[in-house]
Amino acid sequence: MAGEEAGRVTARVRAFGDFVYDFVIGDDWWVAAGVAAALAVTYLLAHAASVAAWWLIPAVLVLLLPVSLWRAIRKR
């Protein structure tokens, strides 16, 4: 009985991990890495240098979207 419960919990945790990976990373891990890097740089600029760095995230996304589309089209 306890083994079945542990197996169900493990399966649910694994399914949730698969969902999060697919949602965050998706088809192009470059976009996820770029967004993570942009968030880190924005944080550092805002807190260490006291710069209003709100503009960095949209700028990075404007650059990453065409790169992501180009990579997706090139695979075909």
HTML snippet that shows the backbone in 3Dmol.js (N, CA, C, O; Angstrom):
<script src="https://3Dmol.org/build/3Dmol-min.js"></script>
<div id="view" style="width:600px;height:400px;position:relative"></div>
<script>
const pdb = `
ATOM      1  N   MET A   1       0.824  -1.189   0.000  1.00  0.00           N
ATOM      2  CA  MET A   1       0.000   0.000   0.000  1.00  0.00           C
ATOM      3  C   MET A   1       0.866   1.250   0.000  1.00  0.00           C
ATOM      4  O   MET A   1       0.631   2.163  -0.792  1.00  0.00           O
ATOM      5  N   ALA A   2       1.871   1.305   0.883  1.00  0.00           N
ATOM      6  CA  ALA A   2       2.730   2.484   0.956  1.00  0.00           C
ATOM      7  C   ALA A   2       3.584   2.600  -0.302  1.00  0.00           C
ATOM      8  O   ALA A   2       3.885   3.708  -0.747  1.00  0.00           O
ATOM      9  N   GLY A   3       3.974   1.470  -0.876  1.00  0.00           N
ATOM     10  CA  GLY A   3       4.770   1.483  -2.105  1.00  0.00           C
ATOM     11  C   GLY A   3       3.989   2.039  -3.279  1.00  0.00           C
ATOM     12  O   GLY A   3       4.540   2.760  -4.112  1.00  0.00           O
ATOM     13  N   GLU A   4       2.696   1.704  -3.350  1.00  0.00           N
ATOM     14  CA  GLU A   4       1.859   2.235  -4.418  1.00  0.00           C
ATOM     15  C   GLU A   4       1.704   3.740  -4.288  1.00  0.00           C
ATOM     16  O   GLU A   4       1.741   4.460  -5.286  1.00  0.00           O
ATOM     17  N   GLU A   5       1.530   4.217  -3.066  1.00  0.00           N
ATOM     18  CA  GLU A   5       1.384   5.656  -2.819  1.00  0.00           C
ATOM     19  C   GLU A   5       2.665   6.398  -3.201  1.00  0.00           C
ATOM     20  O   GLU A   5       2.614   7.458  -3.826  1.00  0.00           O
ATOM     21  N   ALA A   6       3.807   5.835  -2.823  1.00  0.00           N
ATOM     22  CA  ALA A   6       5.084   6.461  -3.176  1.00  0.00           C
ATOM     23  C   ALA A   6       5.275   6.473  -4.687  1.00  0.00           C
ATOM     24  O   ALA A   6       5.811   7.433  -5.241  1.00  0.00           O
ATOM     25  N   GLY A   7       4.839   5.416  -5.349  1.00  0.00           N
ATOM     26  CA  GLY A   7       4.943   5.357  -6.808  1.00  0.00           C
ATOM     27  C   GLY A   7       4.080   6.409  -7.478  1.00  0.00           C
ATOM     28  O   GLY A   7       4.488   7.010  -8.471  1.00  0.00           O
ATOM     29  N   ARG A   8       2.885   6.635  -6.940  1.00  0.00           N
ATOM     30  CA  ARG A   8       2.000   7.662  -7.496  1.00  0.00           C
ATOM     31  C   ARG A   8       2.580   9.061  -7.276  1.00  0.00           C
ATOM     32  O   ARG A   8       2.533   9.915  -8.161  1.00  0.00           O
ATOM     33  N   VAL A   9       3.122   9.271  -6.087  1.00  0.00           N
ATOM     34  CA  VAL A   9       3.716  10.583  -5.801  1.00  0.00           C
ATOM     35  C   VAL A   9       4.910  10.829  -6.714  1.00  0.00           C
ATOM     36  O   VAL A   9       5.071  11.925  -7.250  1.00  0.00           O
ATOM     37  N   THR A  10       5.740   9.815  -6.890  1.00  0.00           N
ATOM     38  CA  THR A  10       6.898   9.940  -7.770  1.00  0.00           C
ATOM     39  C   THR A  10       6.453  10.227  -9.202  1.00  0.00           C
ATOM     40  O   THR A  10       7.043  11.071  -9.877  1.00  0.00           O
ATOM     41  N   ALA A  11       5.434   9.542  -9.659  1.00  0.00           N
ATOM     42  CA  ALA A  11       4.928   9.768 -11.012  1.00  0.00           C
ATOM     43  C   ALA A  11       4.390  11.185 -11.173  1.00  0.00           C
ATOM     44  O   ALA A  11       4.610  11.816 -12.207  1.00  0.00           O
ATOM     45  N   ARG A  12       3.695  11.684 -10.171  1.00  0.00           N
ATOM     46  CA  ARG A  12       3.166  13.048 -10.248  1.00  0.00           C
ATOM     47  C   ARG A  12       4.274  14.089 -10.215  1.00  0.00           C
ATOM     48  O   ARG A  12       4.215  15.081 -10.942  1.00  0.00           O
ATOM     49  N   VAL A  13       5.282  13.873  -9.382  1.00  0.00           N
ATOM     50  CA  VAL A  13       6.409  14.808  -9.328  1.00  0.00           C
ATOM     51  C   VAL A  13       7.146  14.808 -10.659  1.00  0.00           C
ATOM     52  O   VAL A  13       7.520  15.869 -11.161  1.00  0.00           O
ATOM     53  N   ARG A  14       7.359  13.633 -11.233  1.00  0.00           N
ATOM     54  CA  ARG A  14       8.018  13.545 -12.527  1.00  0.00           C
ATOM     55  C   ARG A  14       7.176  14.216 -13.618  1.00  0.00           C
ATOM     56  O   ARG A  14       7.724  14.917 -14.468  1.00  0.00           O
ATOM     57  N   ALA A  15       5.874  14.014 -13.606  1.00  0.00           N
ATOM     58  CA  ALA A  15       4.999  14.648 -14.595  1.00  0.00           C
ATOM     59  C   ALA A  15       5.040  16.169 -14.455  1.00  0.00           C
ATOM     60  O   ALA A  15       5.072  16.883 -15.458  1.00  0.00           O
ATOM     61  N   PHE A  16       5.040  16.665 -13.226  1.00  0.00           N
ATOM     62  CA  PHE A  16       5.125  18.104 -13.004  1.00  0.00           C
ATOM     63  C   PHE A  16       6.474  18.639 -13.497  1.00  0.00           C
ATOM     64  O   PHE A  16       6.525  19.696 -14.126  1.00  0.00           O
ATOM     65  N   GLY A  17       7.550  17.928 -13.218  1.00  0.00           N
ATOM     66  CA  GLY A  17       8.872  18.336 -13.701  1.00  0.00           C
ATOM     67  C   GLY A  17       8.926  18.368 -15.217  1.00  0.00           C
ATOM     68  O   GLY A  17       9.507  19.285 -15.797  1.00  0.00           O
ATOM     69  N   ASP A  18       8.326  17.377 -15.867  1.00  0.00           N
ATOM     70  CA  ASP A  18       8.269  17.356 -17.331  1.00  0.00           C
ATOM     71  C   ASP A  18       7.491  18.555 -17.861  1.00  0.00           C
ATOM     72  O   ASP A  18       7.890  19.171 -18.849  1.00  0.00           O
ATOM     73  N   PHE A  19       6.380  18.884 -17.204  1.00  0.00           N
ATOM     74  CA  PHE A  19       5.573  20.038 -17.609  1.00  0.00           C
ATOM     75  C   PHE A  19       6.373  21.327 -17.479  1.00  0.00           C
ATOM     76  O   PHE A  19       6.396  22.138 -18.405  1.00  0.00           O
ATOM     77  N   VAL A  20       7.028  21.521 -16.338  1.00  0.00           N
ATOM     78  CA  VAL A  20       7.793  22.754 -16.115  1.00  0.00           C
ATOM     79  C   VAL A  20       8.922  22.860 -17.135  1.00  0.00           C
ATOM     80  O   VAL A  20       9.146  23.931 -17.698  1.00  0.00           O
ATOM     81  N   TYR A  21       9.629  21.769 -17.376  1.00  0.00           N
ATOM     82  CA  TYR A  21      10.705  21.785 -18.368  1.00  0.00           C
ATOM     83  C   TYR A  21      10.161  22.168 -19.747  1.00  0.00           C
ATOM     84  O   TYR A  21      10.729  23.027 -20.421  1.00  0.00           O
ATOM     85  N   ASP A  22       9.073  21.539 -20.162  1.00  0.00           N
ATOM     86  CA  ASP A  22       8.498  21.821 -21.470  1.00  0.00           C
ATOM     87  C   ASP A  22       7.966  23.247 -21.544  1.00  0.00           C
ATOM     88  O   ASP A  22       8.071  23.884 -22.592  1.00  0.00           O
ATOM     89  N   PHE A  23       7.402  23.757 -20.463  1.00  0.00           N
ATOM     90  CA  PHE A  23       6.848  25.110 -20.451  1.00  0.00           C
ATOM     91  C   PHE A  23       7.953  26.158 -20.484  1.00  0.00           C
ATOM     92  O   PHE A  23       7.854  27.139 -21.221  1.00  0.00           O
ATOM     93  N   VAL A  24       8.994  25.963 -19.701  1.00  0.00           N
ATOM     94  CA  VAL A  24      10.061  26.959 -19.611  1.00  0.00           C
ATOM     95  C   VAL A  24      11.019  26.840 -20.785  1.00  0.00           C
ATOM     96  O   VAL A  24      11.313  27.836 -21.445  1.00  0.00           O
ATOM     97  N   ILE A  25      11.499  25.658 -21.050  1.00  0.00           N
ATOM     98  CA  ILE A  25      12.478  25.468 -22.114  1.00  0.00           C
ATOM     99  C   ILE A  25      11.790  25.404 -23.473  1.00  0.00           C
ATOM    100  O   ILE A  25      12.223  26.052 -24.425  1.00  0.00           O
ATOM    101  N   GLY A  26      10.730  24.631 -23.557  1.00  0.00           N
ATOM    102  CA  GLY A  26       9.968  24.547 -24.798  1.00  0.00           C
ATOM    103  C   GLY A  26      10.780  23.988 -25.944  1.00  0.00           C
ATOM    104  O   GLY A  26      11.555  23.048 -25.767  1.00  0.00           O
ATOM    105  N   ASP A  27      10.603  24.563 -27.117  1.00  0.00           N
ATOM    106  CA  ASP A  27      11.295  24.086 -28.306  1.00  0.00           C
ATOM    107  C   ASP A  27      12.687  24.687 -28.454  1.00  0.00           C
ATOM    108  O   ASP A  27      13.546  24.095 -29.107  1.00  0.00           O
ATOM    109  N   ASP A  28      12.920  25.840 -27.864  1.00  0.00           N
ATOM    110  CA  ASP A  28      14.191  26.534 -28.079  1.00  0.00           C
ATOM    111  C   ASP A  28      14.768  26.971 -26.743  1.00  0.00           C
ATOM    112  O   ASP A  28      14.282  27.917 -26.123  1.00  0.00           O
ATOM    113  N   TRP A  29      15.809  26.273 -26.307  1.00  0.00           N
ATOM    114  CA  TRP A  29      16.394  26.592 -25.017  1.00  0.00           C
ATOM    115  C   TRP A  29      17.167  27.905 -25.056  1.00  0.00           C
ATOM    116  O   TRP A  29      17.460  28.474 -24.004  1.00  0.00           O
ATOM    117  N   TRP A  30      17.503  28.394 -26.242  1.00  0.00           N
ATOM    118  CA  TRP A  30      18.183  29.678 -26.356  1.00  0.00           C
ATOM    119  C   TRP A  30      17.323  30.813 -25.799  1.00  0.00           C
ATOM    120  O   TRP A  30      17.836  31.723 -25.148  1.00  0.00           O
ATOM    121  N   VAL A  31      16.036  30.758 -26.054  1.00  0.00           N
ATOM    122  CA  VAL A  31      15.139  31.803 -25.556  1.00  0.00           C
ATOM    123  C   VAL A  31      15.082  31.758 -24.031  1.00  0.00           C
ATOM    124  O   VAL A  31      15.148  32.800 -23.379  1.00  0.00           O
ATOM    125  N   ALA A  32      14.962  30.576 -23.465  1.00  0.00           N
ATOM    126  CA  ALA A  32      14.926  30.453 -22.004  1.00  0.00           C
ATOM    127  C   ALA A  32      16.229  30.943 -21.384  1.00  0.00           C
ATOM    128  O   ALA A  32      16.209  31.645 -20.373  1.00  0.00           O
ATOM    129  N   ALA A  33      17.357  30.580 -21.981  1.00  0.00           N
ATOM    130  CA  ALA A  33      18.654  31.028 -21.466  1.00  0.00           C
ATOM    131  C   ALA A  33      18.814  32.534 -21.624  1.00  0.00           C
ATOM    132  O   ALA A  33      19.353  33.196 -20.737  1.00  0.00           O
ATOM    133  N   GLY A  34      18.356  33.076 -22.737  1.00  0.00           N
ATOM    134  CA  GLY A  34      18.439  34.520 -22.960  1.00  0.00           C
ATOM    135  C   GLY A  34      17.583  35.309 -21.991  1.00  0.00           C
ATOM    136  O   GLY A  34      18.006  36.349 -21.487  1.00  0.00           O
ATOM    137  N   VAL A  35      16.391  34.822 -21.729  1.00  0.00           N
ATOM    138  CA  VAL A  35      15.514  35.496 -20.769  1.00  0.00           C
ATOM    139  C   VAL A  35      16.099  35.417 -19.367  1.00  0.00           C
ATOM    140  O   VAL A  35      16.070  36.401 -18.629  1.00  0.00           O
ATOM    141  N   ALA A  36      16.627  34.263 -18.992  1.00  0.00           N
ATOM    142  CA  ALA A  36      17.249  34.121 -17.672  1.00  0.00           C
ATOM    143  C   ALA A  36      18.444  35.061 -17.535  1.00  0.00           C
ATOM    144  O   ALA A  36      18.618  35.699 -16.496  1.00  0.00           O
ATOM    145  N   ALA A  37      19.260  35.147 -18.571  1.00  0.00           N
ATOM    146  CA  ALA A  37      20.414  36.056 -18.537  1.00  0.00           C
ATOM    147  C   ALA A  37      19.964  37.506 -18.471  1.00  0.00           C
ATOM    148  O   ALA A  37      20.541  38.304 -17.732  1.00  0.00           O
ATOM    149  N   ALA A  38      18.942  37.851 -19.235  1.00  0.00           N
ATOM    150  CA  ALA A  38      18.437  39.227 -19.212  1.00  0.00           C
ATOM    151  C   ALA A  38      17.859  39.584 -17.843  1.00  0.00           C
ATOM    152  O   ALA A  38      18.050  40.699 -17.357  1.00  0.00           O
ATOM    153  N   LEU A  39      17.161  38.648 -17.229  1.00  0.00           N
ATOM    154  CA  LEU A  39      16.645  38.905 -15.882  1.00  0.00           C
ATOM    155  C   LEU A  39      17.775  39.112 -14.890  1.00  0.00           C
ATOM    156  O   LEU A  39      17.696  39.991 -14.033  1.00  0.00           O
ATOM    157  N   ALA A  40      18.829  38.309 -14.998  1.00  0.00           N
ATOM    158  CA  ALA A  40      19.970  38.449 -14.090  1.00  0.00           C
ATOM    159  C   ALA A  40      20.668  39.792 -14.293  1.00  0.00           C
ATOM    160  O   ALA A  40      21.004  40.468 -13.322  1.00  0.00           O
ATOM    161  N   VAL A  41      20.887  40.180 -15.546  1.00  0.00           N
ATOM    162  CA  VAL A  41      21.548  41.458 -15.825  1.00  0.00           C
ATOM    163  C   VAL A  41      20.668  42.615 -15.383  1.00  0.00           C
ATOM    164  O   VAL A  41      21.172  43.600 -14.843  1.00  0.00           O
ATOM    165  N   THR A  42      19.363  42.513 -15.602  1.00  0.00           N
ATOM    166  CA  THR A  42      18.443  43.554 -15.144  1.00  0.00           C
ATOM    167  C   THR A  42      18.507  43.709 -13.636  1.00  0.00           C
ATOM    168  O   THR A  42      18.541  44.826 -13.120  1.00  0.00           O
ATOM    169  N   TYR A  43      18.524  42.585 -12.930  1.00  0.00           N
ATOM    170  CA  TYR A  43      18.626  42.633 -11.474  1.00  0.00           C
ATOM    171  C   TYR A  43      19.924  43.307 -11.042  1.00  0.00           C
ATOM    172  O   TYR A  43      19.924  44.171 -10.165  1.00  0.00           O
ATOM    173  N   LEU A  44      21.025  42.906 -11.664  1.00  0.00           N
ATOM    174  CA  LEU A  44      22.322  43.484 -11.294  1.00  0.00           C
ATOM    175  C   LEU A  44      22.381  44.980 -11.602  1.00  0.00           C
ATOM    176  O   LEU A  44      22.876  45.759 -10.788  1.00  0.00           O
ATOM    177  N   LEU A  45      21.887  45.381 -12.755  1.00  0.00           N
ATOM    178  CA  LEU A  45      21.883  46.802 -13.086  1.00  0.00           C
ATOM    179  C   LEU A  45      21.009  47.599 -12.132  1.00  0.00           C
ATOM    180  O   LEU A  45      21.379  48.696 -11.713  1.00  0.00           O
ATOM    181  N   ALA A  46      19.860  47.056 -11.790  1.00  0.00           N
ATOM    182  CA  ALA A  46      18.931  47.783 -10.928  1.00  0.00           C
ATOM    183  C   ALA A  46      19.433  47.889  -9.495  1.00  0.00           C
ATOM    184  O   ALA A  46      19.229  48.911  -8.840  1.00  0.00           O
ATOM    185  N   HIS A  47      20.085  46.845  -9.008  1.00  0.00           N
ATOM    186  CA  HIS A  47      20.485  46.844  -7.601  1.00  0.00           C
ATOM    187  C   HIS A  47      21.933  47.271  -7.375  1.00  0.00           C
ATOM    188  O   HIS A  47      22.210  47.972  -6.401  1.00  0.00           O
ATOM    189  N   ALA A  48      22.847  46.881  -8.223  1.00  0.00           N
ATOM    190  CA  ALA A  48      24.257  47.207  -8.013  1.00  0.00           C
ATOM    191  C   ALA A  48      24.599  48.592  -8.572  1.00  0.00           C
ATOM    192  O   ALA A  48      25.358  49.347  -7.965  1.00  0.00           O
ATOM    193  N   ALA A  49      24.029  48.911  -9.737  1.00  0.00           N
ATOM    194  CA  ALA A  49      24.385  50.176 -10.383  1.00  0.00           C
ATOM    195  C   ALA A  49      23.290  51.228 -10.256  1.00  0.00           C
ATOM    196  O   ALA A  49      23.468  52.360 -10.705  1.00  0.00           O
ATOM    197  N   SER A  50      22.175  50.873  -9.658  1.00  0.00           N
ATOM    198  CA  SER A  50      21.034  51.794  -9.497  1.00  0.00           C
ATOM    199  C   SER A  50      20.582  52.390 -10.830  1.00  0.00           C
ATOM    200  O   SER A  50      20.300  53.584 -10.930  1.00  0.00           O
ATOM    201  N   VAL A  51      20.521  51.542 -11.839  1.00  0.00           N
ATOM    202  CA  VAL A  51      20.072  51.950 -13.163  1.00  0.00           C
ATOM    203  C   VAL A  51      18.642  51.451 -13.348  1.00  0.00           C
ATOM    204  O   VAL A  51      18.318  50.322 -12.979  1.00  0.00           O
ATOM    205  N   ALA A  52      17.793  52.298 -13.920  1.00  0.00           N
ATOM    206  CA  ALA A  52      16.438  51.857 -14.262  1.00  0.00           C
ATOM    207  C   ALA A  52      16.542  50.977 -15.505  1.00  0.00           C
ATOM    208  O   ALA A  52      16.574  51.484 -16.627  1.00  0.00           O
ATOM    209  N   ALA A  53      16.595  49.675 -15.308  1.00  0.00           N
ATOM    210  CA  ALA A  53      16.884  48.743 -16.401  1.00  0.00           C
ATOM    211  C   ALA A  53      15.651  48.007 -16.890  1.00  0.00           C
ATOM    212  O   ALA A  53      15.768  46.894 -17.403  1.00  0.00           O
ATOM    213  N   TRP A  54      14.489  48.587 -16.746  1.00  0.00           N
ATOM    214  CA  TRP A  54      13.252  47.930 -17.163  1.00  0.00           C
ATOM    215  C   TRP A  54      13.242  47.662 -18.669  1.00  0.00           C
ATOM    216  O   TRP A  54      12.574  46.735 -19.128  1.00  0.00           O
ATOM    217  N   TRP A  55      13.960  48.446 -19.420  1.00  0.00           N
ATOM    218  CA  TRP A  55      13.977  48.371 -20.872  1.00  0.00           C
ATOM    219  C   TRP A  55      14.750  47.172 -21.403  1.00  0.00           C
ATOM    220  O   TRP A  55      14.605  46.813 -22.572  1.00  0.00           O
ATOM    221  N   LEU A  56      15.565  46.551 -20.567  1.00  0.00           N
ATOM    222  CA  LEU A  56      16.435  45.482 -21.038  1.00  0.00           C
ATOM    223  C   LEU A  56      15.650  44.227 -21.452  1.00  0.00           C
ATOM    224  O   LEU A  56      15.963  43.611 -22.471  1.00  0.00           O
ATOM    225  N   ILE A  57      14.650  43.856 -20.678  1.00  0.00           N
ATOM    226  CA  ILE A  57      13.880  42.641 -20.999  1.00  0.00           C
ATOM    227  C   ILE A  57      13.171  42.760 -22.356  1.00  0.00           C
ATOM    228  O   ILE A  57      13.306  41.856 -23.180  1.00  0.00           O
ATOM    229  N   PRO A  58      12.421  43.839 -22.619  1.00  0.00           N
ATOM    230  CA  PRO A  58      11.806  43.936 -23.955  1.00  0.00           C
ATOM    231  C   PRO A  58      12.828  43.973 -25.087  1.00  0.00           C
ATOM    232  O   PRO A  58      12.587  43.409 -26.154  1.00  0.00           O
ATOM    233  N   ALA A  59      13.970  44.633 -24.865  1.00  0.00           N
ATOM    234  CA  ALA A  59      15.000  44.691 -25.904  1.00  0.00           C
ATOM    235  C   ALA A  59      15.555  43.303 -26.202  1.00  0.00           C
ATOM    236  O   ALA A  59      15.758  42.951 -27.364  1.00  0.00           O
ATOM    237  N   VAL A  60      15.800  42.524 -25.170  1.00  0.00           N
ATOM    238  CA  VAL A  60      16.314  41.170 -25.370  1.00  0.00           C
ATOM    239  C   VAL A  60      15.274  40.306 -26.080  1.00  0.00           C
ATOM    240  O   VAL A  60      15.620  39.508 -26.950  1.00  0.00           O
ATOM    241  N   LEU A  61      14.018  40.459 -25.717  1.00  0.00           N
ATOM    242  CA  LEU A  61      12.970  39.674 -26.377  1.00  0.00           C
ATOM    243  C   LEU A  61      12.828  40.047 -27.847  1.00  0.00           C
ATOM    244  O   LEU A  61      12.585  39.182 -28.689  1.00  0.00           O
ATOM    245  N   VAL A  62      12.979  41.328 -28.157  1.00  0.00           N
ATOM    246  CA  VAL A  62      12.923  41.754 -29.560  1.00  0.00           C
ATOM    247  C   VAL A  62      14.067  41.130 -30.345  1.00  0.00           C
ATOM    248  O   VAL A  62      13.910  40.835 -31.530  1.00  0.00           O
ATOM    249  N   LEU A  63      15.207  40.924 -29.712  1.00  0.00           N
ATOM    250  CA  LEU A  63      16.329  40.276 -30.380  1.00  0.00           C
ATOM    251  C   LEU A  63      16.182  38.755 -30.430  1.00  0.00           C
ATOM    252  O   LEU A  63      16.562  38.124 -31.417  1.00  0.00           O
ATOM    253  N   LEU A  64      15.634  38.174 -29.371  1.00  0.00           N
ATOM    254  CA  LEU A  64      15.545  36.718 -29.306  1.00  0.00           C
ATOM    255  C   LEU A  64      14.445  36.134 -30.194  1.00  0.00           C
ATOM    256  O   LEU A  64      14.595  35.022 -30.701  1.00  0.00           O
ATOM    257  N   LEU A  65      13.367  36.848 -30.385  1.00  0.00           N
ATOM    258  CA  LEU A  65      12.268  36.315 -31.195  1.00  0.00           C
ATOM    259  C   LEU A  65      12.693  36.010 -32.627  1.00  0.00           C
ATOM    260  O   LEU A  65      12.436  34.904 -33.102  1.00  0.00           O
ATOM    261  N   PRO A  66      13.328  36.934 -33.332  1.00  0.00           N
ATOM    262  CA  PRO A  66      13.766  36.577 -34.698  1.00  0.00           C
ATOM    263  C   PRO A  66      14.804  35.453 -34.719  1.00  0.00           C
ATOM    264  O   PRO A  66      14.803  34.627 -35.632  1.00  0.00           O
ATOM    265  N   VAL A  67      15.673  35.417 -33.734  1.00  0.00           N
ATOM    266  CA  VAL A  67      16.669  34.344 -33.674  1.00  0.00           C
ATOM    267  C   VAL A  67      15.973  32.995 -33.492  1.00  0.00           C
ATOM    268  O   VAL A  67      16.324  32.011 -34.142  1.00  0.00           O
ATOM    269  N   SER A  68      14.988  32.965 -32.606  1.00  0.00           N
ATOM    270  CA  SER A  68      14.239  31.736 -32.373  1.00  0.00           C
ATOM    271  C   SER A  68      13.491  31.297 -33.633  1.00  0.00           C
ATOM    272  O   SER A  68      13.494  30.115 -33.978  1.00  0.00           O
ATOM    273  N   LEU A  69      12.861  32.231 -34.308  1.00  0.00           N
ATOM    274  CA  LEU A  69      12.135  31.901 -35.540  1.00  0.00           C
ATOM    275  C   LEU A  69      13.107  31.417 -36.617  1.00  0.00           C
ATOM    276  O   LEU A  69      12.811  30.456 -37.326  1.00  0.00           O
ATOM    277  N   TRP A  70      14.246  32.062 -36.744  1.00  0.00           N
ATOM    278  CA  TRP A  70      15.235  31.654 -37.736  1.00  0.00           C
ATOM    279  C   TRP A  70      15.731  30.238 -37.456  1.00  0.00           C
ATOM    280  O   TRP A  70      15.878  29.432 -38.375  1.00  0.00           O
ATOM    281  N   ARG A  71      15.991  29.938 -36.177  1.00  0.00           N
ATOM    282  CA  ARG A  71      16.434  28.596 -35.830  1.00  0.00           C
ATOM    283  C   ARG A  71      15.359  27.554 -36.115  1.00  0.00           C
ATOM    284  O   ARG A  71      15.671  26.445 -36.549  1.00  0.00           O
ATOM    285  N   ALA A  72      14.089  27.903 -35.873  1.00  0.00           N
ATOM    286  CA  ALA A  72      12.992  26.957 -36.119  1.00  0.00           C
ATOM    287  C   ALA A  72      12.803  26.719 -37.617  1.00  0.00           C
ATOM    288  O   ALA A  72      12.563  25.587 -38.035  1.00  0.00           O
ATOM    289  N   ILE A  73      12.908  27.755 -38.416  1.00  0.00           N
ATOM    290  CA  ILE A  73      12.746  27.613 -39.862  1.00  0.00           C
ATOM    291  C   ILE A  73      13.927  26.859 -40.462  1.00  0.00           C
ATOM    292  O   ILE A  73      13.752  26.067 -41.389  1.00  0.00           O
ATOM    293  N   ARG A  74      15.117  27.097 -39.944  1.00  0.00           N
ATOM    294  CA  ARG A  74      16.324  26.458 -40.472  1.00  0.00           C
ATOM    295  C   ARG A  74      16.295  24.950 -40.251  1.00  0.00           C
ATOM    296  O   ARG A  74      16.879  24.204 -41.037  1.00  0.00           O
ATOM    297  N   LYS A  75      15.616  24.482 -39.181  1.00  0.00           N
ATOM    298  CA  LYS A  75      15.553  23.046 -38.906  1.00  0.00           C
ATOM    299  C   LYS A  75      14.758  22.281 -39.948  1.00  0.00           C
ATOM    300  O   LYS A  75      14.944  21.074 -40.108  1.00  0.00           O
ATOM    301  N   ARG A  76      13.889  22.958 -40.647  1.00  0.00           N
ATOM    302  CA  ARG A  76      13.012  22.283 -41.626  1.00  0.00           C
ATOM    303  C   ARG A  76      13.660  22.100 -42.924  1.00  0.00           C
ATOM    304  O   ARG A  76      13.054  21.551 -43.845  1.00  0.00           O
TER     305      ARG A  76
END
`;
const viewer = $3Dmol.createViewer("view");
viewer.addModel(pdb, "pdb");
viewer.setStyle({}, {cartoon: {color: "spectrum"}});
viewer.zoomTo();
viewer.render();
</script>
